[in-house]
């Protein structure tokens, strides 16, 4: 099956550099906004996001958070895919889609057990 990936829209990180525990980092809030700019103080994780993506796509090792175990860490990019291109699409895809497009910045940190 050929699936068209329109863009990278977010990233899930767990125990990666400054990101202890699990975090969702949205990279887009609209199909119209395809430029991302990271702004913030030193040490808040701007370069960690870019390094995590580089580690994932280039199969490099990554820096685990100093208080964490490497086997519990992950980097998971989230891509925008047209739901109609997936055979057998069901309510799970709809729930994921609704969650992603409705998540607020204050919701970007979450408990990994959820």
N, CA, C and O atoms as a MOPAC input file, in Angstrom:
PM7 MOZYME 1SCF
protein

 N      0.84500 1    -1.17100 1     0.00000 1
 C      0.00000 1     0.00000 1     0.00000 1
 C      0.89500 1     1.24100 1     0.00000 1
 O      1.80800 1     1.34500 1     0.81900 1
 N      0.64100 1     2.17200 1    -0.90500 1
 C      1.36500 1     3.44200 1    -0.93100 1
 C      0.56700 1     4.48400 1    -0.17400 1
 O     -0.59000 1     4.75300 1    -0.49900 1
 N      1.18800 1     5.06700 1     0.83400 1
 C      0.53800 1     6.10800 1     1.63100 1
 C      1.34000 1     7.38400 1     1.46000 1
 O      2.56500 1     7.38400 1     1.57800 1
 N      0.64100 1     8.46200 1     1.18200 1
 C      1.29600 1     9.75300 1     1.03500 1
 C      1.44900 1    10.40500 1     2.39700 1
 O      0.46700 1    10.60000 1     3.11400 1
 N      2.67200 1    10.74000 1     2.75100 1
 C      2.93700 1    11.45400 1     4.00000 1
 C      3.04500 1    12.92500 1     3.64500 1
 O      3.96200 1    13.33700 1     2.93500 1
 N      2.09100 1    13.72200 1     4.14800 1
 C      2.06200 1    15.13000 1     3.80000 1
 C      3.09300 1    15.96000 1     4.55800 1
 O      3.72400 1    16.84500 1     3.98000 1
 N      3.26800 1    15.68100 1     5.84600 1
 C      4.23300 1    16.45900 1     6.61400 1
 C      4.41100 1    15.87600 1     8.01000 1
 O      3.57700 1    15.11500 1     8.49900 1
 N      5.50500 1    16.24800 1     8.62500 1
 C      5.77500 1    15.89600 1    10.01000 1
 C      5.03400 1    16.91200 1    10.86900 1
 O      5.26900 1    18.11400 1    10.74600 1
 N      4.14000 1    16.44200 1    11.73900 1
 C      3.29800 1    17.37100 1    12.49400 1
 C      3.56100 1    17.36800 1    14.00100 1
 O      3.08700 1    18.25500 1    14.71100 1
 N      4.30500 1    16.38700 1    14.49200 1
 C      4.56500 1    16.34900 1    15.92200 1
 C      5.61100 1    15.31400 1    16.26300 1
 O      6.11200 1    14.59800 1    15.39500 1
 N      5.93100 1    15.24800 1    17.53500 1
 C      6.97700 1    14.35800 1    18.01000 1
 C      6.64800 1    13.92900 1    19.43300 1
 O      6.30100 1    14.75200 1    20.28100 1
 N      6.76300 1    12.62600 1    19.67900 1
 C      6.65400 1    12.10600 1    21.04000 1
 C      8.06500 1    11.78700 1    21.52600 1
 O      8.82500 1    11.09900 1    20.84500 1
 N      8.40000 1    12.28700 1    22.69200 1
 C      9.71800 1    12.03500 1    23.28900 1
 C      9.53600 1    11.50300 1    24.70300 1
 O      8.65500 1    11.94100 1    25.44300 1
 N     10.37200 1    10.56700 1    25.05300 1
 C     10.38900 1    10.09100 1    26.43700 1
 C     11.83400 1     9.91300 1    26.86500 1
 O     12.60300 1     9.20000 1    26.22000 1
 N     12.18900 1    10.56200 1    27.94800 1
 C     13.52700 1    10.47700 1    28.54300 1
 C     14.62900 1    10.84200 1    27.54800 1
 O     15.66500 1    10.17900 1    27.49400 1
 N     14.40900 1    11.87400 1    26.77800 1
 C     15.40900 1    12.31800 1    25.80900 1
 C     15.97100 1    13.66100 1    26.24700 1
 O     15.23600 1    14.64600 1    26.32200 1
 N     17.24800 1    13.71100 1    26.53100 1
 C     17.96000 1    14.91700 1    26.95800 1
 C     17.18000 1    15.67300 1    28.03000 1
 O     16.99900 1    15.14600 1    29.12800 1
 N     16.71500 1    16.88500 1    27.75000 1
 C     16.02700 1    17.69000 1    28.77300 1
 C     14.60200 1    17.21600 1    29.02800 1
 O     13.95800 1    17.66600 1    29.97500 1
 N     14.10600 1    16.30900 1    28.18900 1
 C     12.71700 1    15.85500 1    28.29900 1
 C     12.61900 1    14.59700 1    29.16200 1
 O     12.67000 1    13.47800 1    28.65200 1
 N     12.47600 1    14.79400 1    30.47900 1
 C     12.22900 1    13.66600 1    31.37400 1
 C     10.75900 1    13.27400 1    31.19700 1
 O      9.92500 1    14.12000 1    30.87400 1
 N     10.45200 1    12.02300 1    31.40300 1
 C      9.10200 1    11.50200 1    31.22000 1
 C      8.68000 1    11.61900 1    29.75500 1
 O      9.53200 1    11.74000 1    28.87500 1
 N      7.38800 1    11.58500 1    29.48900 1
 C      6.87800 1    11.60700 1    28.11800 1
 C      6.33700 1    12.98500 1    27.76600 1
 O      5.68700 1    13.64300 1    28.57700 1
 N      6.62200 1    13.40600 1    26.53600 1
 C      6.16000 1    14.70900 1    26.06600 1
 C      5.72100 1    14.62000 1    24.62000 1
 O      6.32300 1    13.91400 1    23.81100 1
 N      4.66800 1    15.34500 1    24.30900 1
 C      4.24600 1    15.52000 1    22.92900 1
 C      4.64200 1    16.93200 1    22.52600 1
 O      4.25400 1    17.89600 1    23.18600 1
 N      5.40300 1    17.06300 1    21.46000 1
 C      5.83500 1    18.36800 1    20.97200 1
 C      5.15100 1    18.58700 1    19.62300 1
 O      5.52700 1    17.96900 1    18.62700 1
 N      4.14300 1    19.46900 1    19.59000 1
 C      3.48400 1    19.74600 1    18.31300 1
 C      4.40600 1    20.57700 1    17.42500 1
 O      5.03300 1    21.52800 1    17.89400 1
 N      4.48800 1    20.22100 1    16.15500 1
 C      5.31500 1    20.96100 1    15.21300 1
 C      4.47500 1    21.76300 1    14.23500 1
 O      5.01500 1    22.54600 1    13.45400 1
 N      3.17200 1    21.57900 1    14.26800 1
 C      2.28200 1    22.31100 1    13.38100 1
 C      0.90500 1    22.39200 1    14.01800 1
 O      0.48100 1    21.47500 1    14.72100 1
 N      0.21300 1    23.49000 1    13.76800 1
 C     -1.15600 1    23.61100 1    14.25200 1
 C     -2.14200 1    23.77400 1    13.10200 1
 O     -3.33600 1    23.98300 1    13.31500 1
 N     -1.62600 1    23.67500 1    11.88600 1
 C     -2.46200 1    23.88500 1    10.71300 1
 C     -1.76000 1    23.33900 1     9.48200 1
 O     -0.53100 1    23.27700 1     9.43300 1
 N     -2.53500 1    22.94800 1     8.50400 1
 C     -1.94700 1    22.52100 1     7.22800 1
 C     -1.32700 1    23.69700 1     6.49300 1
 O     -0.47100 1    23.50900 1     5.62800 1
 N     -1.75200 1    24.91000 1     6.83100 1
 C     -1.25300 1    26.10700 1     6.16300 1
 C      0.09900 1    26.55700 1     6.69900 1
 O      0.85900 1    27.21400 1     5.98700 1
 N      0.41100 1    26.20600 1     7.96100 1
 C      1.66200 1    26.63100 1     8.59200 1
 C      2.71500 1    25.54800 1     8.46000 1
 O      2.72300 1    24.59200 1     9.23600 1
 N      3.59900 1    25.68600 1     7.49100 1
 C      4.62100 1    24.66400 1     7.26600 1
 C      6.01200 1    25.11800 1     7.69100 1
 O      6.99900 1    24.43500 1     7.41800 1
 N      6.09300 1    26.25500 1     8.35000 1
 C      7.35400 1    26.75700 1     8.87600 1
 C      7.29300 1    26.68400 1    10.39300 1
 O      6.33600 1    27.15600 1    11.00600 1
 N      8.31500 1    26.09300 1    10.99700 1
 C      8.38800 1    25.99900 1    12.45100 1
 C      9.57900 1    26.78500 1    12.95100 1
 O     10.67200 1    26.70300 1    12.39200 1
 N      9.36000 1    27.54700 1    14.01100 1
 C     10.41500 1    28.33000 1    14.62900 1
 C     10.42900 1    27.98100 1    16.11600 1
 O      9.40000 1    28.05800 1    16.78600 1
 N     11.59200 1    27.60000 1    16.62400 1
 C     11.73500 1    27.26800 1    18.03100 1
 C     12.34100 1    28.46700 1    18.74900 1
 O     13.45000 1    28.89800 1    18.43300 1
 N     11.60400 1    28.99900 1    19.71300 1
 C     12.05500 1    30.15700 1    20.48000 1
 C     11.95700 1    29.80100 1    21.96000 1
 O     10.96100 1    29.22800 1    22.40000 1
 N     12.98900 1    30.14000 1    22.72500 1
 C     12.94800 1    29.88600 1    24.15300 1
 C     14.30300 1    30.11100 1    24.78300 1
 O     15.30500 1    30.31800 1    24.09800 1
 N     14.31400 1    30.06800 1    26.08500 1
 C     15.54600 1    30.25700 1    26.85600 1
 C     16.49200 1    29.09400 1    26.63400 1
 O     16.10100 1    28.04000 1    26.13300 1
 N     17.74600 1    29.30200 1    27.01700 1
 C     18.73600 1    28.22600 1    26.94500 1
 C     18.30600 1    27.07000 1    27.83600 1
 O     17.81000 1    27.27600 1    28.94400 1
 N     18.50400 1    25.84400 1    27.33900 1
 C     18.24400 1    24.65400 1    28.13600 1
 C     16.80700 1    24.18000 1    28.19100 1
 O     16.50100 1    23.26300 1    28.95400 1
 N     15.90400 1    24.77500 1    27.40200 1
 C     14.50500 1    24.35300 1    27.46800 1
 C     14.17100 1    23.22100 1    26.50700 1
 O     13.08400 1    22.64900 1    26.59500 1
 N     15.08800 1    22.87600 1    25.57700 1
 C     14.86900 1    21.72400 1    24.72300 1
 C     14.71100 1    21.99000 1    23.24200 1
 O     14.30100 1    21.09800 1    22.49900 1
 N     15.02400 1    23.19000 1    22.79400 1
 C     14.88400 1    23.50900 1    21.35700 1
 C     15.76800 1    22.60500 1    20.50100 1
 O     15.28300 1    21.96000 1    19.57100 1
 N     17.04000 1    22.55800 1    20.80800 1
 C     17.95200 1    21.72900 1    20.01200 1
 C     17.71400 1    20.24800 1    20.26900 1
 O     18.03100 1    19.42300 1    19.41200 1
 N     17.16700 1    19.89100 1    21.42100 1
 C     16.86300 1    18.48900 1    21.70800 1
 C     15.82200 1    17.94400 1    20.73700 1
 O     15.90000 1    16.78500 1    20.32900 1
 N     14.85300 1    18.76800 1    20.36800 1
 C     13.82800 1    18.34400 1    19.40600 1
 C     14.47300 1    18.04200 1    18.06400 1
 O     14.19600 1    17.00800 1    17.45600 1
 N     15.33100 1    18.94100 1    17.60000 1
 C     15.99700 1    18.74200 1    16.31600 1
 C     16.95400 1    17.54900 1    16.36500 1
 O     17.04100 1    16.77900 1    15.40800 1
 N     17.66300 1    17.40100 1    17.46900 1
 C     18.58300 1    16.28000 1    17.61300 1
 C     17.82100 1    14.95100 1    17.67300 1
 O     18.28300 1    13.94600 1    17.13100 1
 N     16.66500 1    14.94300 1    18.32600 1
 C     15.85400 1    13.72300 1    18.39300 1
 C     15.40700 1    13.29700 1    17.00000 1
 O     15.45200 1    12.11400 1    16.66400 1
 N     14.97900 1    14.25300 1    16.19900 1
 C     14.57300 1    13.93900 1    14.82200 1
 C     15.76200 1    13.42800 1    14.01100 1
 O     15.63200 1    12.46900 1    13.25000 1
 N     16.91100 1    14.06400 1    14.17200 1
 C     18.11000 1    13.61600 1    13.48000 1
 C     18.48200 1    12.19100 1    13.91300 1
 O     18.82400 1    11.36000 1    13.07300 1
 N     18.41800 1    11.91200 1    15.19900 1
 C     18.74100 1    10.57800 1    15.71400 1
 C     17.79000 1     9.53200 1    15.14700 1
 O     18.21400 1     8.43900 1    14.77100 1
 N     16.50800 1     9.86700 1    15.08600 1
 C     15.52100 1     8.91300 1    14.57800 1
 C     15.72800 1     8.62500 1    13.09200 1
 O     15.83500 1     7.46800 1    12.68700 1
 N     15.78400 1     9.68100 1    12.28400 1
 C     15.84800 1     9.49500 1    10.83800 1
 C     17.19000 1     8.97100 1    10.34300 1
 O     17.26100 1     8.35800 1     9.27800 1
 N     18.25300 1     9.20600 1    11.10500 1
 C     19.57500 1     8.75100 1    10.69500 1
 C     20.07400 1     7.57000 1    11.51800 1
 O     21.24100 1     7.18600 1    11.44000 1
 N     19.16200 1     7.00000 1    12.31200 1
 C     19.46600 1     5.81400 1    13.11100 1
 C     20.71000 1     5.99900 1    13.97600 1
 O     21.54600 1     5.10100 1    14.07700 1
 N     20.82300 1     7.17100 1    14.60000 1
 C     21.93400 1     7.46500 1    15.50400 1
 C     21.51800 1     7.18900 1    16.94500 1
 O     20.32900 1     7.17600 1    17.26300 1
 N     22.48600 1     6.97200 1    17.80200 1
 C     22.16700 1     6.82700 1    19.22400 1
 C     21.75300 1     8.19100 1    19.77000 1
 O     22.07900 1     9.22500 1    19.18600 1
 N     21.04200 1     8.18800 1    20.88200 1
 C     20.62000 1     9.46400 1    21.44200 1
 C     20.99400 1     9.59800 1    22.90800 1
 O     21.27200 1     8.62300 1    23.60500 1
 N     20.98600 1    10.83000 1    23.33400 1
 C     21.32800 1    11.15600 1    24.71500 1
 C     20.09300 1    10.99200 1    25.58800 1
 O     19.09600 1    11.69600 1    25.42900 1
 N     20.18600 1    10.06200 1    26.49500 1
 C     19.07900 1     9.79800 1    27.40700 1
 C     19.14400 1    10.79800 1    28.55300 1
 O     20.22600 1    11.21700 1    28.96200 1
 N     17.97600 1    11.17600 1    29.06700 1
 C     17.90300 1    12.06500 1    30.22300 1
 C     18.72100 1    11.46400 1    31.35800 1
 O     18.68100 1    10.25600 1    31.58700 1
 N     19.46200 1    12.30900 1    32.06600 1
 C     20.41800 1    11.82400 1    33.07200 1
 C     19.77900 1    11.00900 1    34.20000 1
 O     20.47000 1    10.22400 1    34.84800 1
 N     18.48600 1    11.17600 1    34.44600 1
 C     17.81100 1    10.44300 1    35.51200 1
 C     16.99100 1     9.26900 1    34.97800 1
 O     16.10900 1     8.76300 1    35.67200 1
 N     17.27600 1     8.83400 1    33.75300 1
 C     16.44300 1     7.82400 1    33.10500 1
 C     17.26100 1     6.64600 1    32.60300 1
 O     18.49100 1     6.67800 1    32.57100 1
 N     16.53900 1     5.61400 1    32.21500 1
 C     17.13800 1     4.40600 1    31.67100 1
 C     16.93800 1     4.40100 1    30.15500 1
 O     15.84100 1     4.69400 1    29.67800 1
 N     17.97400 1     4.07400 1    29.40000 1
 C     17.89700 1     4.10000 1    27.93500 1
 C     16.81200 1     3.19200 1    27.39500 1
 O     16.17700 1     3.53400 1    26.39800 1
 N     16.57800 1     2.04800 1    28.01500 1
 C     15.56600 1     1.12900 1    27.50400 1
 C     14.15100 1     1.68400 1    27.65800 1
 O     13.22700 1     1.18500 1    27.01600 1
 N     13.96300 1     2.70000 1    28.48900 1
 C     12.65000 1     3.31500 1    28.67600 1
 C     12.45700 1     4.57400 1    27.84100 1
 O     11.41200 1     5.21900 1    27.92100 1
 N     13.46100 1     4.92800 1    27.03800 1
 C     13.36600 1     6.16100 1    26.25500 1
 C     12.89400 1     5.85400 1    24.83400 1
 O     13.07700 1     4.74700 1    24.32700 1
 N     12.28200 1     6.86500 1    24.20200 1
 C     11.90600 1     6.72100 1    22.80400 1
 C     11.79800 1     8.06800 1    22.11400 1
 O     11.64700 1     9.11100 1    22.75000 1
 N     11.88000 1     8.01300 1    20.78800 1
 C     11.66400 1     9.14600 1    19.90100 1
 C     10.67000 1     8.65900 1    18.85500 1
 O     10.93500 1     7.67800 1    18.15900 1
 N      9.53800 1     9.32800 1    18.73700 1
 C      8.49000 1     8.87100 1    17.82300 1
 C      7.90600 1    10.04900 1    17.04500 1
 O      7.08900 1    10.79400 1    17.58600 1
 N      8.30900 1    10.23100 1    15.78400 1
 C      7.72700 1    11.30200 1    14.97700 1
 C      6.28400 1    10.97200 1    14.59500 1
 O      5.93200 1     9.80500 1    14.42100 1
 N      5.46200 1    11.99800 1    14.46900 1
 C      4.06300 1    11.84800 1    14.08000 1
 C      3.87800 1    12.53300 1    12.73100 1
 O      4.21000 1    13.70800 1    12.56700 1
 N      3.34400 1    11.78500 1    11.76500 1
 C      3.17200 1    12.29600 1    10.40900 1
 C      1.70300 1    12.50800 1    10.08700 1
 O      0.83000 1    11.82500 1    10.62400 1
 N      1.44500 1    13.44800 1     9.22000 1
 C      0.10000 1    13.69400 1     8.72400 1
 C     -0.13200 1    12.75500 1     7.54100 1
 O      0.59400 1    12.79300 1     6.54800 1
 N     -1.14600 1    11.92400 1     7.66500 1
 C     -1.50400 1    10.96600 1     6.61500 1
 C     -3.00000 1    11.10500 1     6.36700 1
 O     -3.77700 1    11.19200 1     7.31800 1
 N     -3.40400 1    11.12700 1     5.13900 1
 C     -4.81500 1    11.20000 1     4.78700 1
 C     -5.50100 1     9.90700 1     5.22600 1
 O     -5.13800 1     8.82600 1     4.76300 1
 N     -6.49300 1    10.01200 1     6.11800 1
 C     -7.18200 1     8.83000 1     6.63800 1
 C     -7.83900 1     8.01100 1     5.53100 1
 O     -7.96800 1     6.79300 1     5.65600 1
 N     -8.24700 1     8.65600 1     4.47100 1
 C     -8.92100 1     7.95300 1     3.38000 1
 C     -7.99100 1     7.03900 1     2.60000 1
 O     -8.46000 1     6.18300 1     1.85000 1
 N     -6.67300 1     7.20200 1     2.76200 1
 C     -5.71000 1     6.35900 1     2.05500 1
 C     -5.43600 1     5.04700 1     2.78700 1
 O     -4.75600 1     4.17200 1     2.25200 1
 N     -5.96000 1     4.90400 1     4.00400 1
 C     -5.69600 1     3.71500 1     4.80500 1
 C     -6.89500 1     2.77700 1     4.71000 1
 O     -8.01400 1     3.14300 1     5.06900 1
 N     -6.64900 1     1.57600 1     4.22600 1
 C     -7.72200 1     0.58700 1     4.12700 1
 C     -8.14200 1     0.16200 1     5.52100 1
 O     -7.31400 1     0.02000 1     6.42000 1
 N     -9.44100 1    -0.03800 1     5.68600 1
 C     -9.95000 1    -0.48700 1     6.97700 1
 C     -9.95400 1     0.61000 1     8.02700 1
 O     -9.96300 1     0.31900 1     9.22300 1
 N     -9.94800 1     1.87200 1     7.60000 1
 C     -9.97600 1     2.98500 1     8.54600 1
 C    -11.18200 1     2.84000 1     9.46900 1
 O    -12.27700 1     2.49500 1     9.02400 1
 N    -10.97400 1     3.10300 1    10.74600 1
 C    -12.07000 1     2.94900 1    11.70400 1
 C    -12.06300 1     4.07800 1    12.71200 1
 O    -11.38000 1     5.08400 1    12.52300 1
 N    -12.82100 1     3.91400 1    13.78200 1
 C    -12.96400 1     4.98600 1    14.77500 1
 C    -11.65800 1     5.30500 1    15.49100 1
 O    -11.51800 1     6.40600 1    16.02500 1
 N    -10.68800 1     4.37700 1    15.52300 1
 C     -9.41200 1     4.65400 1    16.18200 1
 C     -8.65200 1     5.77600 1    15.46400 1
 O     -8.05400 1     6.64200 1    16.10300 1
 N     -8.68400 1     5.74600 1    14.14500 1
 C     -8.03300 1     6.81400 1    13.38400 1
 C     -8.72900 1     8.14500 1    13.63600 1
 O     -8.07900 1     9.18300 1    13.75200 1
 N    -10.03000 1     8.10600 1    13.71900 1
 C    -10.79400 1     9.33100 1    13.96700 1
 C    -10.47200 1     9.90500 1    15.35100 1
 O    -10.30600 1    11.11600 1    15.49900 1
 N    -10.38400 1     9.04300 1    16.35400 1
 C    -10.04200 1     9.49700 1    17.71200 1
 C     -8.64200 1    10.10200 1    17.76400 1
 O     -8.43800 1    11.14400 1    18.38800 1
 N     -7.67600 1     9.45200 1    17.10900 1
 C     -6.31800 1     9.99700 1    17.06300 1
 C     -6.29300 1    11.34400 1    16.35700 1
 O     -5.62500 1    12.27500 1    16.80600 1
 N     -7.00900 1    11.44200 1    15.27200 1
 C     -7.05400 1    12.69500 1    14.52200 1
 C     -7.66200 1    13.80900 1    15.36200 1
 O     -7.11600 1    14.91100 1    15.41700 1
 N     -8.77500 1    13.53500 1    16.01000 1
 C     -9.42400 1    14.54900 1    16.84500 1
 C     -8.50700 1    14.98800 1    17.97900 1
 O     -8.39700 1    16.18000 1    18.26400 1
 N     -7.84900 1    14.02800 1    18.62700 1
 C     -6.95600 1    14.37500 1    19.72000 1
 C     -5.83300 1    15.28600 1    19.23600 1
 O     -5.57600 1    16.33200 1    19.83200 1
 N     -5.16900 1    14.89100 1    18.16100 1
 C     -4.03000 1    15.65800 1    17.68400 1
 C     -4.41800 1    17.09200 1    17.34400 1
 O     -3.73200 1    18.02300 1    17.76500 1
 N     -5.49100 1    17.29300 1    16.60100 1
 C     -5.85100 1    18.63500 1    16.14900 1
 C     -6.46900 1    19.48100 1    17.24600 1
 O     -6.60400 1    20.69400 1    17.08700 1
 N     -6.85100 1    18.85700 1    18.36800 1
 C     -7.44900 1    19.62000 1    19.45800 1
 C     -6.52300 1    19.78400 1    20.65800 1
 O     -6.89100 1    20.45400 1    21.62200 1
 N     -5.32600 1    19.19000 1    20.62400 1
 C     -4.41900 1    19.28300 1    21.76400 1
 C     -3.95200 1    20.73100 1    21.93000 1
 O     -3.64900 1    21.41700 1    20.95400 1
 N     -3.90200 1    21.17200 1    23.17200 1
 C     -3.46600 1    22.53200 1    23.49600 1
 C     -2.03400 1    22.48200 1    24.02000 1
 O     -1.61300 1    21.45300 1    24.54800 1
 N     -1.27500 1    23.57300 1    23.88500 1
 C      0.12000 1    23.57200 1    24.37400 1
 C      0.25200 1    23.15200 1    25.83000 1
 O      1.23000 1    22.49900 1    26.19400 1
 N     -0.70700 1    23.51000 1    26.66500 1
 C     -0.61900 1    23.13100 1    28.07500 1
 C     -0.84200 1    21.62500 1    28.28200 1
 O     -0.58300 1    21.10700 1    29.36800 1
 N     -1.31500 1    20.93000 1    27.25700 1
 C     -1.51900 1    19.48500 1    27.32500 1
 C     -0.32800 1    18.71400 1    26.78200 1
 O     -0.40900 1    17.49100 1    26.66700 1
 N      0.77800 1    19.37700 1    26.44100 1
 C      1.88000 1    18.72000 1    25.74300 1
 C      2.70900 1    17.80400 1    26.64400 1
 O      3.55800 1    17.07100 1    26.13500 1
 N      2.50200 1    17.81700 1    27.93000 1
 C      3.17300 1    16.89000 1    28.81500 1
 C      2.11900 1    15.89700 1    29.31000 1
 O      1.04700 1    16.30100 1    29.76000 1
 N      2.42100 1    14.61100 1    29.23000 1
 C      1.41100 1    13.62900 1    29.59700 1
 C      2.06100 1    12.44600 1    30.28900 1
 O      3.26900 1    12.22700 1    30.19100 1
 N      1.24400 1    11.70200 1    30.97700 1
 C      1.70000 1    10.50400 1    31.67700 1
 C      1.79700 1     9.37700 1    30.66500 1
 O      0.82700 1     9.10500 1    29.95700 1
 N      2.93800 1     8.71700 1    30.58000 1
 C      3.14300 1     7.67800 1    29.56600 1
 C      2.22100 1     6.48200 1    29.75300 1
 O      2.00900 1     5.72300 1    28.80700 1
 N      1.67800 1     6.29700 1    30.92100 1
 C      0.74900 1     5.17800 1    31.13400 1
 C     -0.57200 1     5.39700 1    30.43600 1
 O     -1.30000 1     4.43500 1    30.18900 1
 N     -0.90300 1     6.62500 1    30.11300 1
 C     -2.14300 1     6.91400 1    29.39800 1
 C     -1.95700 1     6.56300 1    27.95900 1
 O     -2.87900 1     6.72500 1    27.16000 1

